[in-house]
Amino acid sequence: MDWLVTNFPPVQDLETRRVLKKSLQANKYLAELKGLAQSIPNQSILINTLSLQEAKDSSEIENIVTTYEDLFKADKYVKSLPPATKEVYRYADALLAGFEAVDKKGFISLNHIKKIHSVLTDSEAGFRTQAGTELRNEQTGETVYVPPQNPDNLTALLSQLELYVNRDIDDTVDDLVRMALIHHQFESIHPFSDGNGRTGRILNILYMILKGLVDIPILYLSRYITSTKTDYYRLLQDVRDTGEWEDWILYILEGVEVTSKHTIEVIHVLKEMMQNTKNAMRENLPKIYSQDLLNIIYRHPYTKTINVINELQVSRPTATRYLEQLAAHNILNREKIGRDVFYINDGLANLFFNMPPLGTQKP
């Protein structure tokens, strides 16, 4: 507890030669990603598809496991959804709620963080007010870290973190380095009884948006963290034990670089897919082609008639006719699953089904 209060933000030189070199690389690929995303005419496609990927991957870190197929074919408003699928959709909703708040307000407040957590957990529990929270080793049950217990101390630490997030306290420190510090401090404060990891990962992308590193929520570290989970928890604890930041910062910077490269590849593939689909629709179905219809079948890998009805404001017979014609020309794959008929964008679905893990070299 004393270390957290007296040493954040840390006063030592954080930007070592290794950190400077890695931050240049991470910022380079992040800037490339930002520019590429701006070339997509309808960015809601990226937001919708990539946020669902992030929701799945981030939830998986907390052992909340579902499949892309279950997510794609689910109606999130149906009460009978499997618990894991419902939780993943809540994560996606929390992420977008946070993005809208930052985009509108231009800062990240503690109230925003509480709202994100509320949507994420479907509760109004707020910040912890009672002692007893401990972090334990999943395999051994051993206590590895005890976060601040006193509510007054918790409030002081959160207020300090809020100031650090929103003020340019030290313009000489790279924003990605600062993000690494913020994430570590948030996870160490551990302000909620549950959902800290997922909330903290949402905070990462919101901070990058706040600093203009990206314009929309498309760069997510959760797949990287899932692939390097042991390193993630080890390095978090190493900083608490030693006060040495370099390896932790290098880990986060590596994550930004690796994930930026991966997301760049995904967007290139997505753009090529969309162009090929557009060409096929114009050539074979010119009477029903529209950019709006194209956008729908890329926002929804498993499209249902109701998606077309609601988003194009057409009748059910018209929506069904559009989708049946797309299936007849093998642009979509018609499949009945249970009582529902889906029109599946196989290329887009497979892009997510076959996502590789994102490994890293140990610092």
PLY file of the C-alpha trace (Angstrom):
ply
format ascii 1.0
element vertex 363
property float x
property float y
property float z
element edge 362
property int vertex1
property int vertex2
end_header
0.00 0.00 0.00
2.74 2.51 0.93
4.58 1.78 -2.31
1.49 2.59 -4.35
0.79 5.85 -2.53
4.32 7.24 -2.53
5.62 6.03 -5.87
2.97 6.77 -8.47
3.76 8.14 -10.88
7.25 6.69 -10.52
10.09 9.18 -10.39
12.85 7.05 -11.94
13.89 7.32 -15.57
11.36 5.10 -17.34
12.50 5.59 -20.92
15.61 3.47 -20.97
17.37 2.76 -24.25
15.39 -0.46 -24.66
12.10 1.28 -23.89
12.82 4.16 -26.30
13.65 1.74 -29.11
10.53 -0.34 -28.52
8.25 2.69 -28.13
9.38 4.00 -31.53
8.43 0.69 -33.12
5.09 0.48 -31.30
4.14 4.05 -32.23
5.16 3.47 -35.85
2.78 0.55 -36.32
0.04 2.18 -34.28
0.20 5.25 -36.56
0.01 2.99 -39.61
-3.06 1.31 -38.13
-4.72 4.66 -37.43
-4.20 5.79 -41.02
-5.47 2.51 -42.46
-8.61 2.59 -40.33
-9.38 6.06 -41.66
-9.47 4.60 -45.19
-12.49 2.41 -44.37
-15.59 4.30 -45.61
-17.85 2.94 -42.87
-15.85 2.62 -39.66
-18.79 1.12 -37.78
-17.89 -2.16 -39.50
-14.49 -2.13 -37.78
-15.96 -1.03 -34.47
-18.66 -3.71 -34.48
-16.56 -6.64 -35.64
-13.34 -5.89 -33.76
-15.10 -4.92 -30.53
-16.82 -8.30 -30.51
-13.43 -9.97 -31.00
-12.04 -7.96 -28.11
-15.02 -8.80 -25.90
-14.48 -12.51 -26.49
-10.71 -12.40 -25.95
-10.82 -10.17 -22.88
-13.51 -12.27 -21.25
-11.53 -15.44 -21.97
-8.69 -14.12 -19.79
-11.18 -14.29 -16.91
-12.23 -17.83 -17.90
-15.47 -16.62 -19.48
-15.38 -18.73 -22.63
-17.72 -18.70 -25.60
-17.28 -19.23 -29.34
-17.46 -16.83 -32.24
-20.28 -18.89 -33.71
-22.33 -18.54 -30.53
-21.69 -14.78 -30.53
-22.47 -14.30 -34.21
-25.75 -16.17 -34.14
-26.90 -14.81 -30.78
-29.46 -12.08 -30.26
-28.03 -10.21 -27.28
-31.48 -9.00 -26.25
-32.77 -12.54 -25.69
-32.86 -13.38 -21.97
-32.14 -17.08 -22.53
-28.60 -16.54 -23.86
-25.89 -18.75 -22.30
-24.27 -16.89 -19.38
-20.82 -16.66 -21.04
-22.29 -15.27 -24.28
-24.32 -12.73 -22.33
-21.24 -11.60 -20.40
-19.23 -11.15 -23.58
-21.98 -9.01 -25.08
-22.04 -6.90 -21.90
-18.30 -6.34 -22.34
-18.84 -5.13 -25.91
-21.61 -2.80 -24.71
-19.36 -1.46 -21.91
-16.54 -0.84 -24.38
-18.78 1.12 -26.73
-20.33 3.05 -23.83
-16.83 4.07 -22.74
-15.89 5.08 -26.28
-18.99 7.26 -26.62
-18.28 8.94 -23.28
-14.65 9.74 -24.12
-15.54 10.84 -27.65
-18.18 13.20 -26.29
-16.50 14.50 -23.14
-12.81 14.46 -24.07
-11.66 13.01 -20.74
-11.87 9.82 -18.68
-13.44 10.31 -15.27
-13.96 7.95 -12.36
-17.68 8.18 -13.08
-17.00 6.96 -16.61
-15.03 4.04 -15.21
-17.85 3.19 -12.80
-20.36 3.34 -15.64
-18.22 1.01 -17.78
-18.01 -1.42 -14.87
-21.75 -1.16 -14.26
-22.56 -2.11 -17.86
-19.89 -4.81 -17.83
-21.12 -6.53 -14.67
-24.80 -5.56 -14.86
-24.59 -4.15 -11.34
-24.32 -0.85 -9.47
-21.79 -2.15 -6.96
-19.31 0.68 -7.55
-15.89 0.87 -5.96
-15.01 -1.43 -3.08
-16.02 -0.24 0.37
-15.03 -3.27 2.45
-11.75 -5.01 3.22
-10.98 -8.60 2.34
-10.04 -8.53 -1.34
-6.93 -10.57 -2.14
-5.40 -11.77 -5.41
-4.55 -15.46 -5.39
-2.56 -17.82 -7.58
-5.11 -19.77 -9.65
-3.18 -23.03 -9.34
-2.02 -22.96 -5.70
-4.55 -20.67 -4.03
-1.64 -18.76 -2.49
-2.18 -15.04 -1.85
0.16 -13.15 -4.18
-1.03 -9.58 -3.64
-3.30 -7.63 -1.30
-4.62 -4.41 -2.88
-5.49 -1.31 -0.82
-8.15 -2.17 1.74
-9.12 1.15 3.35
-11.87 2.96 1.38
-10.26 6.35 2.04
-6.94 5.16 0.65
-8.73 3.64 -2.32
-10.44 6.95 -3.07
-7.17 8.87 -2.79
-5.38 6.51 -5.15
-8.19 6.61 -7.71
-8.31 10.40 -7.64
-4.55 10.51 -8.16
-4.87 8.11 -11.10
-7.71 10.15 -12.62
-5.49 13.25 -12.59
-2.62 11.34 -14.19
-4.87 9.97 -16.96
-6.29 13.37 -17.91
-3.38 15.78 -17.40
-0.13 16.11 -19.29
1.89 15.76 -16.11
5.08 14.99 -18.00
5.06 15.62 -21.73
8.45 13.96 -22.10
7.06 10.51 -21.29
5.63 8.68 -24.29
1.86 8.14 -24.12
2.22 4.37 -24.59
4.65 4.25 -21.67
2.13 6.18 -19.62
-0.57 3.72 -20.67
1.57 0.90 -19.29
1.84 2.75 -15.97
-1.88 3.50 -15.87
-2.85 -0.10 -16.55
-0.52 -1.39 -13.85
-1.73 1.14 -11.29
-5.39 0.46 -12.03
-4.92 -3.29 -11.68
-2.93 -2.78 -8.48
-5.53 -0.50 -6.94
-8.09 -3.17 -7.92
-11.00 -0.82 -7.20
-13.87 -3.26 -7.82
-14.79 -6.52 -6.17
-15.04 -8.12 -9.61
-14.35 -7.18 -13.23
-11.11 -5.23 -12.67
-9.18 -6.95 -15.44
-11.84 -6.39 -18.08
-12.43 -2.80 -16.99
-8.69 -2.14 -17.05
-8.38 -3.50 -20.58
-11.19 -1.22 -21.74
-9.35 1.66 -20.08
-6.30 0.90 -22.27
-8.08 1.57 -25.55
-9.94 4.58 -24.15
-6.62 6.13 -23.13
-5.22 5.60 -26.63
-8.30 7.33 -28.05
-8.02 10.14 -25.51
-4.43 10.76 -26.62
-5.28 10.62 -30.33
-3.19 7.52 -30.94
-6.23 5.95 -32.60
-9.58 7.49 -33.52
-11.86 4.55 -32.88
-11.67 1.46 -30.62
-9.84 -1.01 -32.86
-6.53 -1.76 -31.10
-6.98 -4.30 -28.35
-4.37 -6.08 -26.25
-6.55 -8.91 -24.96
-5.58 -11.53 -27.54
-1.92 -10.74 -26.84
-2.48 -10.99 -23.09
-4.39 -14.27 -23.50
-1.45 -15.69 -25.46
1.07 -14.49 -22.83
-1.03 -14.79 -19.70
1.76 -16.16 -17.52
4.09 -13.30 -18.47
1.33 -10.75 -17.91
0.67 -11.76 -14.31
4.35 -12.38 -13.55
5.39 -8.93 -14.75
2.51 -7.21 -12.96
3.70 -8.74 -9.70
7.39 -8.12 -10.41
6.77 -4.36 -10.42
4.91 -4.60 -7.11
7.74 -6.63 -5.60
10.71 -4.67 -6.94
9.53 -1.25 -8.16
11.35 -1.94 -11.45
9.25 -0.95 -14.45
11.33 -1.67 -17.55
10.26 -5.24 -18.30
6.58 -4.44 -17.71
6.73 -1.42 -20.04
8.54 -3.44 -22.70
5.85 -6.12 -22.43
3.05 -3.61 -23.04
4.93 -1.91 -25.90
5.54 -5.29 -27.50
1.82 -5.96 -27.19
0.95 -2.71 -28.94
3.40 -3.45 -31.76
2.34 -7.07 -32.27
-1.35 -6.27 -32.03
-1.07 -3.28 -34.38
0.62 -5.46 -37.01
-2.06 -8.13 -36.60
-4.93 -5.64 -36.83
-3.37 -4.05 -39.92
-3.35 -7.47 -41.59
-6.98 -8.09 -40.56
-8.12 -4.75 -41.99
-6.27 -5.36 -45.28
-8.01 -8.74 -45.60
-11.35 -7.19 -44.65
-10.99 -4.41 -47.24
-10.16 -6.94 -49.97
-13.12 -9.11 -48.99
-15.49 -6.15 -49.08
-14.23 -5.05 -52.50
-14.65 -8.56 -53.91
-18.16 -8.79 -52.48
-19.02 -5.37 -53.86
-17.82 -6.42 -57.32
-19.84 -9.65 -57.15
-23.01 -7.80 -56.08
-22.64 -5.16 -58.79
-22.03 -7.76 -61.47
-24.67 -10.31 -60.49
-27.24 -8.35 -58.51
-27.14 -4.73 -59.67
-30.82 -4.16 -58.86
-30.38 -4.86 -55.16
-26.79 -3.67 -54.67
-26.24 -0.80 -52.26
-23.38 0.21 -50.02
-25.79 -0.02 -47.08
-26.62 -3.66 -47.85
-22.93 -4.44 -48.24
-22.23 -2.83 -44.86
-24.92 -4.93 -43.18
-23.46 -8.26 -44.25
-20.05 -7.13 -42.97
-21.37 -5.80 -39.67
-23.18 -9.09 -39.08
-21.19 -12.20 -40.05
-24.39 -14.18 -39.39
-27.06 -11.93 -40.90
-30.74 -12.42 -40.08
-33.69 -10.98 -41.95
-34.43 -8.66 -39.04
-31.01 -7.00 -39.47
-31.90 -5.97 -43.02
-35.43 -4.92 -42.04
-34.22 -2.67 -39.25
-31.16 -1.18 -40.95
-32.57 -0.66 -44.45
-36.12 0.07 -43.31
-37.63 -2.39 -45.77
-40.43 -4.95 -45.48
-39.80 -8.55 -44.47
-40.51 -9.91 -47.98
-38.02 -7.40 -49.45
-35.34 -8.21 -46.86
-35.83 -11.94 -47.41
-35.63 -11.50 -51.18
-32.32 -9.60 -50.88
-30.76 -12.26 -48.69
-32.06 -15.17 -50.75
-30.60 -13.65 -53.90
-27.24 -13.15 -52.17
-27.33 -16.81 -51.12
-28.33 -17.96 -54.62
-25.19 -16.29 -56.00
-22.98 -17.80 -53.25
-22.22 -14.40 -51.78
-23.79 -15.60 -48.52
-24.35 -19.11 -47.22
-27.93 -19.80 -46.13
-28.12 -22.07 -43.10
-30.93 -22.99 -40.74
-29.72 -23.33 -37.16
-32.49 -24.43 -34.83
-35.53 -22.35 -35.68
-33.52 -19.46 -37.12
-32.33 -18.91 -40.68
-28.91 -17.22 -40.99
-27.21 -15.87 -44.07
-23.55 -16.38 -43.27
-20.67 -14.32 -44.62
-18.29 -17.28 -44.67
-15.17 -15.26 -45.50
-15.74 -12.82 -42.64
-16.72 -15.55 -40.17
-13.64 -17.60 -41.05
-11.44 -14.56 -40.59
-12.44 -14.61 -36.91
-12.63 -18.39 -36.51
-9.02 -18.72 -37.67
-7.47 -15.87 -35.67
-4.00 -16.99 -34.52
-2.66 -16.43 -30.99
-0.38 -13.43 -30.59
2.85 -14.59 -28.94
5.79 -12.55 -27.76
9.36 -12.94 -26.70
9.93 -12.64 -22.99
11.57 -9.37 -21.94
0 1
1 2
2 3
3 4
4 5
5 6
6 7
7 8
8 9
9 10
10 11
11 12
12 13
13 14
14 15
15 16
16 17
17 18
18 19
19 20
20 21
21 22
22 23
23 24
24 25
25 26
26 27
27 28
28 29
29 30
30 31
31 32
32 33
33 34
34 35
35 36
36 37
37 38
38 39
39 40
40 41
41 42
42 43
43 44
44 45
45 46
46 47
47 48
48 49
49 50
50 51
51 52
52 53
53 54
54 55
55 56
56 57
57 58
58 59
59 60
60 61
61 62
62 63
63 64
64 65
65 66
66 67
67 68
68 69
69 70
70 71
71 72
72 73
73 74
74 75
75 76
76 77
77 78
78 79
79 80
80 81
81 82
82 83
83 84
84 85
85 86
86 87
87 88
88 89
89 90
90 91
91 92
92 93
93 94
94 95
95 96
96 97
97 98
98 99
99 100
100 101
101 102
102 103
103 104
104 105
105 106
106 107
107 108
108 109
109 110
110 111
111 112
112 113
113 114
114 115
115 116
116 117
117 118
118 119
119 120
120 121
121 122
122 123
123 124
124 125
125 126
126 127
127 128
128 129
129 130
130 131
131 132
132 133
133 134
134 135
135 136
136 137
137 138
138 139
139 140
140 141
141 142
142 143
143 144
144 145
145 146
146 147
147 148
148 149
149 150
150 151
151 152
152 153
153 154
154 155
155 156
156 157
157 158
158 159
159 160
160 161
161 162
162 163
163 164
164 165
165 166
166 167
167 168
168 169
169 170
170 171
171 172
172 173
173 174
174 175
175 176
176 177
177 178
178 179
179 180
180 181
181 182
182 183
183 184
184 185
185 186
186 187
187 188
188 189
189 190
190 191
191 192
192 193
193 194
194 195
195 196
196 197
197 198
198 199
199 200
200 201
201 202
202 203
203 204
204 205
205 206
206 207
207 208
208 209
209 210
210 211
211 212
212 213
213 214
214 215
215 216
216 217
217 218
218 219
219 220
220 221
221 222
222 223
223 224
224 225
225 226
226 227
227 228
228 229
229 230
230 231
231 232
232 233
233 234
234 235
235 236
236 237
237 238
238 239
239 240
240 241
241 242
242 243
243 244
244 245
245 246
246 247
247 248
248 249
249 250
250 251
251 252
252 253
253 254
254 255
255 256
256 257
257 258
258 259
259 260
260 261
261 262
262 263
263 264
264 265
265 266
266 267
267 268
268 269
269 270
270 271
271 272
272 273
273 274
274 275
275 276
276 277
277 278
278 279
279 280
280 281
281 282
282 283
283 284
284 285
285 286
286 287
287 288
288 289
289 290
290 291
291 292
292 293
293 294
294 295
295 296
296 297
297 298
298 299
299 300
300 301
301 302
302 303
303 304
304 305
305 306
306 307
307 308
308 309
309 310
310 311
311 312
312 313
313 314
314 315
315 316
316 317
317 318
318 319
319 320
320 321
321 322
322 323
323 324
324 325
325 326
326 327
327 328
328 329
329 330
330 331
331 332
332 333
333 334
334 335
335 336
336 337
337 338
338 339
339 340
340 341
341 342
342 343
343 344
344 345
345 346
346 347
347 348
348 349
349 350
350 351
351 352
352 353
353 354
354 355
355 356
356 357
357 358
358 359
359 360
360 361
361 362
